[in-house]
C-alpha cells in the first residue's frame, strides 16, 4: 500500500511540474495579442472605414479601433469630452499616421486613451501631444516630427503618460518633453535616440520616471535620468534608420534587454 501511495504522489508531483512549465512557456513575451476590435480601418475598402477619423466619429467611449497596414495622412484629435478610445495598429512597421506637416499627428485630451502599434510621424511640432489626461502609448515608432516625439504639457490640463516599448527617434528638438511637474510620466522598455535632446522636463525631473530603457543623444546631459533604474546609454544599432528601418541589428544592446526579456523598443 505504501509503495502504491508513493507512486501516486510521484505522479501528482510530475503533473504539477509539467503544468508549471507550461505556464512559464506560454507567458507572453513581447507585444501582447491585439485586442478585439469594435471598428476596423482599412484603406483598401475591405471595411466600412477607410480613415481613423471616420471610425472615431462613430465610436463610443471604450471602443477599440484596429488599424490595418497603410499610410494614413490624417491627424487624430480626441477632445476632453470624448473617449477614452484604444487605437491599435497591426504593426508599427507598416501602419503609419502621417500628419503631413500639421501641428501634431495625435492629440489626446481626455484620460485613459491608448495608442499602440503605430508609426507616428510628420508633425510640424509633435508626434503625440498630450495636454491633458493620463494616456497609454505602447509599441509605437515615433519619428521625424518637427519638435518633439511626445510633448506632455500642462498649458490646458495636467497631461501624463505611460510609455512602454516605444522607439522614439530623430525628432528635431527632443524625444520626450514632460512639462507636467506633478503627475508622473513613466517610460519603460523603450529606445530614445535624438540628434539633439532626448529628455526634457520642467521642475526637478522626479515626475519623469525612466526604467529599462536605452537613451542616446547628441546632448549627453539630456539623457541623465533623475528617477528610474536599469537604463543604458549605448548605440541601439538600428538596421537602417536613414531609410526608416528602426529594427535592431544582431549585437544590439537592446535585444532581449527589456524587463520581460523581450527587446527594448517597438520591434
NUDOVEX-212570 format. One record per residue (C-alpha): z, x, y; residue in three letters. Coordinates in steps of 0.001 Angstrom, whole numbers, plus 524288, in hexadecimal, padded with zeros to 5 digits. Layout:
% NUDOVEX-212570
ZXYALA ...
***
This chain:
% NUDOVEX-212570
800008000080000UNK 8035080AF28097AUNK 7F64A811A9806DDUNK 7EF0C804EE809AFUNK 7F69D8031381659UNK 7F3A8810EC81A79UNK 7E52980EB88182AUNK 7E5508022A81FFDUNK 7EC3E8091082B1EUNK 7E23D8140382AC5UNK 7D71080A2F82B7CUNK 7DD5E8037883736UNK 7DF178107483E33UNK 7D0F28146983B9DUNK 7CBC98076684096UNK 7D427808BD84CC9UNK 7CEF18167584F3CUNK 7C0E0811EA84DB8UNK 7C32C806B58573DUNK 7C9108102486120UNK 7BD6D8195686006UNK 7B40480E02861D4UNK 7BB09809F686E41UNK 7B9ED817BA873A4UNK 7AB988190486FE6UNK 7A7D580C1B8763EUNK 7AECA80F1288308UNK 7A55380DC488E3AUNK 7A20881AE789448UNK 7992A81ADA8A014UNK 7938A80EE38A672UNK 7990A8025D8A07BUNK 7900B7F77889B8CUNK 789647EF6E8A611UNK 790957E2CB8A93BUNK 78AD07D5918A607UNK 781B77D1C48B116UNK 7818A7C4F98B88CUNK 775197C8EC8BFB6UNK 76A887D2908BBDEUNK 761AD7D8F88C5F0UNK 754847DEB08C20BUNK 748C07E28A8CA2DUNK 73EE37DF078BFB6UNK 740EE7D05D8C0DAUNK 747667CF308B388UNK 753797C8C68B995UNK 755F87BEFB8C470UNK 759A97C99E8CE2AUNK 7516B7D4EE8D2E9UNK 75B267D9DF8DD15UNK 769C17DBF78DCCAUNK 76AFA7D4558E963UNK 764BF7C8498E335UNK 76EB67C8A38D832UNK 779F77CA6C8E1B7UNK 775637BE9B8E987UNK 777E77B5E68DDABUNK 783757BD078D7B0UNK 7914A7B7F08D877UNK 79DA47C0178D937UNK 79FE77C8038CCF5UNK 791997C8598C8F0UNK 78BC67D40A8C1E4UNK 77E107D7F48C62CUNK 7769E7E0DF8BCEFUNK 76BA47E8AA8C32CUNK 760897ED6A8BA91UNK 759897FA4A8BD5DUNK 751597FB1F8C9ADUNK 751E97FF7E8D7CFUNK 757AA7F4908E00BUNK 754957F6DC8EE54UNK 75F067EE188F40AUNK 76CAC7EEBF8F99CUNK 7785A7E8028F37EUNK 782A07E2118FC61UNK 78E697DAD38F704UNK 795CB7D45790217UNK 7A48A7D28F902F6UNK 7A3947C4448FEB3UNK 79AA37C7188F314UNK 79CD97CBAE8E542UNK 7A24D7D34E8DEF0UNK 796267D6FB8D736UNK 792DE7E0E98CCD5UNK 785797E7398CE8CUNK 781DE7EF8C8C2E2UNK 775A07F7A18C0E8UNK 770757FA408B355UNK 76F99808E68B5DCUNK 771E0810D98C241UNK 766278195F8BEDEUNK 75CBE80DE58BF8DUNK 7636D8032A8C770UNK 762E5806178D5F2UNK 7670A7FF788E294UNK 75F81805DB8EDB4UNK 763B4801E08FB70UNK 757058078A900CFUNK 75D5B80BCD90D86UNK 7663C8002590FE9UNK 7744E802D991417UNK 77A4E8025890664UNK 775007FF458F8FAUNK 781417F7D28F4DDUNK 78BB77F1E78FDB0UNK 7980B7EC418F791UNK 7A19F7E4758FFD5UNK 7A88C7DB518F65DUNK 7B2017E0D98EC4BUNK 7AFF07E2DA8DDC6UNK 7A1627E5CA8DD33UNK 79BED7EF338D329UNK 78F8B7F7548D48FUNK 78B8C7FE498C80CUNK 78058805948C1BDUNK 77759806AD8CD8AUNK 770D2811088D5C2UNK 7740D80E018E3E4UNK 76BFD8150B8EE1AUNK 76474814588FAC0UNK 76EF180FA290420UNK 76CD7813EF91219UNK 77B7D8161C91285UNK 78224812EF905A4UNK 77F80810528F764UNK 78B48807668F5BAUNK 792B58027F90199UNK 7A0437FCBC8FF19UNK 7A6337F72990B82UNK 7AFD87EEAA90414UNK 7B53F7EAEA8F6D5UNK 7B8427F29B8EA86UNK 7ABB77F6038E33AUNK 7A7C87FC148D63DUNK 79C41805858D5BEUNK 7990480BA98C8ABUNK 78DD1812AD8C1C2UNK 785C6813148CE3EUNK 77CE181DC48D38DUNK 77E1F81DC38E262UNK 7744D826CE8E8D2UNK 76BEF8290C8F4B8UNK 77315821288FF18UNK 772DA8251890D5BUNK 781768266790F7CUNK 78AB5823C59043AUNK 7898B820388F606UNK 7953C817088F6DCUNK 79B8481396903DFUNK 7A8B980CEA90318UNK 7AC64807DD9107DUNK 7B7178002791730UNK 7AF6B7FC1D92326UNK 7AEA97EDF391E8CUNK 7B8377EDC791336UNK 7BFA27F64A909B1UNK 7B5BD7FB568FFF8UNK 7B8CF803308F3D5UNK 7B243806108E6DAUNK 7B3D480AB68D8F7UNK 7A867814018D6C7UNK 7A679818038C8A3UNK 79BDF81F9F8C186UNK 79309820898CD61UNK 789E182B6B8D1A2UNK 7898782C278E073UNK 780188368E8E512UNK 7778383B058F04EUNK 77C04831628FA95UNK 77A358376B907EDUNK 788108372F90DABUNK 791DD8354C9029BUNK 7935382FCC8F500UNK 79F39827248F788UNK 7A5CA8244990473UNK 7B28681CC3903B8UNK 7B70C817EB910F3UNK 7C17780EF590B62UNK 7CE948159F90D02UNK 7D67C80BD090513UNK 7CFD98060A8F908UNK 7CCDD8102C8EEACUNK 7BF24813948EA83UNK 7BDA781A8C8DD7EUNK 7B296823248D8AFUNK 7B2B1826128CA1BUNK 7A9A182CB08C05EUNK 79F4C82E798CADAUNK 79676839198D046UNK 7955483B178DEEDUNK 78BCB844FE8E474UNK 787548463F8F26EUNK 77F8F84F278FB4EUNK 789EB84C4490583UNK 797498464D90284UNK 79C2883F5B8F66DUNK 7A912839218FA18UNK 7AD3C8347F90772UNK 7B8C082BF590B1FUNK 7C13D8274E91634UNK 7CFD5829C0915E6UNK 7D6A0832DA90C61UNK 7CCFE830E690132UNK 7D72782B998F7B6UNK 7CFE881EB28F782UNK 7C456825438F09BUNK 7C7E6828E58E2A7UNK 7BE38831178DAC6UNK 7BFEB833AE8CC3AUNK 7B7A383A018C194UNK 7AC1783C0E8CA9CUNK 7A2A7846D48CE83UNK 7A0E8849EF8DCEAUNK 79799853B68E2EBUNK 792D7854508F0E5UNK 78E7785DA28FB71UNK 79B1385ACD902CFUNK 7A52985FEC8F92CUNK 7B04985AEB90190UNK 7ABF184CE58FFACUNK 7ADF184DFC8F10BUNK 7BC858506A8F209UNK 7C2D7844C78EB58UNK 7CFFA841128F122UNK 7D39B8378C8E65CUNK 7CECE8386F8D847UNK 7CD4E841B78CCD9UNK 7C445847A68C29CUNK 7B8FC849C08CC06UNK 7AF2B854CF8CBC4UNK 7A6DF85B468D63EUNK 79AEE8600C8CEF6UNK 78C5E85DDD8CEC6UNK 78A3A851DE8C60FUNK 77CBA856F48C246UNK 7741184B308C47FUNK 7673A84B7D8BD18UNK 75DEE84A0E8C8A1UNK 7640A8441D8D4CFUNK 758098474F8DD0BUNK 7509B83D238D536UNK 75C04833AE8D471UNK 760EA837798C6EBUNK 76FB8838958C7CEUNK 7722D839058B93FUNK 779C3844D48B47DUNK 7741C8511F8AE78UNK 779C18570E8A214UNK 784F885FC08A61CUNK 7891F8570B8B170UNK 797DA857A98B3C4UNK 79784848DA8B53CUNK 79341846288A749UNK 79E2983F7289FA3UNK 7A763842A48AADDUNK 7AB67834E28AEE2UNK 7B8D582FCE8AB75UNK 7B375827E689FFDUNK 7AB968333E89A81UNK 79E9082E6B89FC3UNK 7968D834F98AA6DUNK 79AAF835068B884UNK 7916A82D878C139UNK 78893822148BE05UNK 780898285A8B318UNK 
***
